[in-house]
Amino acid sequence: MGEDEAEARPVQPARPVQPARPVQAARPVQDVMAEVLRQWRELRPDLDTTPMAVIGRVNRCAALLQHAADAPLSRAGLARPEYDTLTALYRLGPGVTPTRLARETFASGAAVTKRLRALTDRGLVERRADERDRRVQHVSLTEDGHALMDGLLAEQVAYERALLDGLSADRNAELASALAELLALLEGSLARHIG
């Protein structure tokens, strides 16, 4: 189209601006905790149940996730705590101490020892004593452990993604950010109370 044709085209009048529609607040999600909180408000109207709304939901989500059959893990014959131990070893690389694994997986030393024994018996993990201090052990994935994790990680992440399919990417990011904030807060405040 040439310059003359562009100049000859009539200008379209602007459309009238439509008034903005009032934004309606999203209805709160009615989950099990909503009913529990309603009951508490009736029973004890003097209590501020705001903390229950957060902690109750976090606890319920954790319980549901712990009881959910992690299909990829089940097929691999692993419980979630064993998987968490293997993923920590996978991330951290060879030579990790059981003490570091306990910190990474938020487990007791006894629980880590039990998991390592089971994973060693399955040939997925190997332990070796420190050359300078024989009381200290260093833990690594075996070749079989690496091979298992190479295949299992993508499958498990896809499974977990499917669990969150009902959330948009933005909502997922908001939730992850809010949970990170809560985790940092709790790690700080609980450390003061228990340590």
C-alpha positions as CSV (number, residue, x, y, z in Angstrom):
1,M,0.0,0.0,0.0
2,G,1.5,3.4,-1.0
3,E,1.6,6.6,0.9
4,D,-1.3,8.1,-1.1
5,E,-3.6,5.2,-0.3
6,A,-2.8,5.4,3.4
7,E,-3.7,9.1,3.5
8,A,-6.9,8.5,1.7
9,R,-8.3,6.0,4.1
10,P,-10.9,7.5,6.4
11,V,-10.2,7.6,10.1
12,Q,-12.4,5.3,12.2
13,P,-14.1,7.0,15.1
14,A,-13.0,5.8,18.5
15,R,-15.4,3.4,20.3
16,P,-17.0,4.7,23.4
17,V,-15.3,3.5,26.6
18,Q,-17.3,0.9,28.4
19,P,-17.5,1.4,32.2
20,A,-15.4,-1.1,34.1
21,R,-17.3,-4.1,35.5
22,P,-17.0,-4.3,39.2
23,V,-14.4,-6.9,40.2
24,Q,-16.0,-9.6,42.3
25,A,-13.9,-11.1,45.1
26,A,-13.1,-14.7,44.5
27,R,-15.2,-17.0,46.7
28,P,-13.1,-18.7,49.3
29,V,-12.4,-22.3,48.6
30,Q,-14.5,-24.5,50.8
31,D,-12.2,-27.2,52.1
32,V,-12.4,-29.3,55.2
33,M,-10.6,-26.6,57.2
34,A,-13.2,-24.0,56.3
35,E,-15.8,-26.2,58.2
36,V,-13.4,-26.8,61.1
37,L,-12.8,-23.0,61.4
38,R,-16.5,-22.3,61.3
39,Q,-17.0,-24.8,64.1
40,W,-14.3,-23.1,66.2
41,R,-15.8,-19.7,65.6
42,E,-19.1,-21.0,67.0
43,L,-17.6,-22.8,69.9
44,R,-15.0,-20.2,70.8
45,P,-15.7,-16.8,69.2
46,D,-13.1,-15.3,71.5
47,L,-10.2,-17.1,69.8
48,D,-8.4,-15.8,66.8
49,T,-8.3,-18.9,64.6
50,T,-6.1,-17.3,61.9
51,P,-3.1,-19.5,62.7
52,M,-5.3,-22.6,62.4
53,A,-6.3,-21.6,58.9
54,V,-2.6,-21.8,57.8
55,I,-1.1,-24.5,60.0
56,G,-4.2,-26.7,59.8
57,R,-4.1,-26.6,56.0
58,V,-0.3,-27.2,55.9
59,N,-0.7,-30.2,58.2
60,R,-3.6,-31.6,56.2
61,C,-1.7,-31.2,52.9
62,A,1.3,-32.9,54.4
63,A,-0.8,-35.8,55.7
64,L,-2.5,-36.2,52.3
65,L,0.8,-36.2,50.5
66,Q,2.3,-38.7,52.9
67,H,-0.7,-41.0,52.5
68,A,-0.9,-40.7,48.7
69,A,0.6,-43.6,46.9
70,D,3.5,-42.1,45.1
71,A,3.0,-44.4,42.0
72,P,6.5,-44.0,40.6
73,L,8.1,-44.6,44.0
74,S,5.9,-47.6,44.7
75,R,6.9,-49.2,41.3
76,A,10.5,-48.7,42.2
77,G,9.9,-50.3,45.7
78,L,10.8,-47.1,47.5
79,A,9.1,-45.3,50.4
80,R,9.2,-41.5,50.3
81,P,11.9,-41.2,53.0
82,E,14.1,-43.5,51.1
83,Y,13.5,-41.5,47.9
84,D,14.4,-38.3,49.8
85,T,17.6,-39.9,51.0
86,L,18.5,-40.9,47.4
87,T,17.7,-37.5,46.0
88,A,19.9,-35.8,48.6
89,L,22.8,-38.1,47.7
90,Y,22.1,-37.5,44.0
91,R,22.2,-33.7,44.5
92,L,25.1,-33.5,47.0
93,G,27.4,-36.0,45.2
94,P,29.6,-38.6,46.6
95,G,31.0,-38.7,50.1
96,V,28.2,-37.3,52.1
97,T,28.1,-38.0,55.8
98,P,25.0,-39.4,57.5
99,T,24.9,-36.3,59.7
100,R,24.7,-34.1,56.6
101,L,22.0,-36.4,55.2
102,A,20.0,-36.1,58.5
103,R,20.1,-32.3,58.1
104,E,19.2,-32.4,54.4
105,T,16.3,-34.8,54.9
106,F,15.1,-33.4,58.3
107,A,15.4,-36.9,59.8
108,S,16.9,-38.2,63.0
109,G,20.3,-39.9,62.9
110,A,18.6,-43.3,63.7
111,A,16.2,-42.9,60.8
112,V,19.0,-42.1,58.4
113,T,21.0,-45.1,59.6
114,K,17.9,-47.4,59.1
115,R,17.3,-46.0,55.6
116,L,21.0,-46.3,54.6
117,R,21.1,-49.9,55.8
118,A,18.0,-50.7,53.6
119,L,19.4,-48.9,50.6
120,T,22.8,-50.5,51.0
121,D,21.2,-53.9,51.1
122,R,19.4,-53.1,47.8
123,G,22.7,-52.1,46.3
124,L,21.7,-48.5,45.7
125,V,24.1,-46.9,48.2
126,E,27.6,-47.6,49.4
127,R,29.2,-46.6,52.6
128,R,32.9,-46.3,53.3
129,A,34.8,-45.3,56.4
130,D,36.8,-42.1,56.5
131,E,40.6,-42.7,56.1
132,R,41.5,-40.4,59.0
133,D,38.6,-41.2,61.4
134,R,37.1,-44.6,61.0
135,R,34.1,-43.6,63.0
136,V,33.0,-41.3,60.2
137,Q,31.3,-42.8,57.2
138,H,30.9,-41.3,53.7
139,V,27.9,-42.3,51.7
140,S,27.5,-42.3,47.9
141,L,25.1,-43.7,45.3
142,T,26.2,-46.8,43.5
143,E,26.0,-47.2,39.8
144,D,22.7,-48.9,40.2
145,G,21.5,-46.1,42.5
146,H,22.5,-43.5,39.9
147,A,20.8,-45.4,37.2
148,L,17.6,-45.7,39.3
149,M,17.6,-42.0,40.1
150,D,18.3,-41.0,36.5
151,G,15.1,-42.6,35.4
152,L,13.0,-42.1,38.5
153,L,13.5,-38.3,39.0
154,A,11.7,-37.2,35.8
155,E,8.9,-39.7,36.4
156,Q,8.4,-38.6,40.0
157,V,8.5,-34.9,39.1
158,A,5.9,-35.5,36.4
159,Y,3.7,-37.3,39.0
160,E,4.0,-34.4,41.4
161,R,3.3,-31.9,38.6
162,A,0.1,-33.8,37.9
163,L,-0.9,-33.5,41.6
164,L,-0.8,-29.7,41.1
165,D,-2.4,-29.5,37.7
166,G,-5.4,-27.6,39.1
167,L,-3.2,-24.6,39.9
168,S,-2.1,-22.1,37.2
169,A,1.6,-21.5,36.8
170,D,1.2,-18.1,38.5
171,R,-0.8,-19.5,41.4
172,N,1.8,-22.3,41.7
173,A,4.6,-19.7,41.9
174,E,2.7,-17.7,44.5
175,L,2.1,-20.7,46.6
176,A,5.7,-21.8,46.4
177,S,6.8,-18.3,47.4
178,A,4.3,-18.2,50.4
179,L,5.4,-21.6,51.6
180,A,9.1,-20.6,51.3
181,E,8.4,-17.6,53.5
182,L,6.5,-19.8,56.0
183,L,9.3,-22.4,56.0
184,A,12.0,-19.7,56.7
185,L,9.8,-18.2,59.5
186,L,9.2,-21.6,61.1
187,E,12.8,-22.7,60.8
188,G,13.9,-19.5,62.6
189,S,11.2,-19.5,65.3
190,L,11.2,-23.2,66.0
191,A,15.0,-23.3,66.2
192,R,14.8,-20.7,69.0
193,H,12.1,-22.8,70.8
194,I,13.7,-26.3,70.4
195,G,17.4,-25.7,70.0
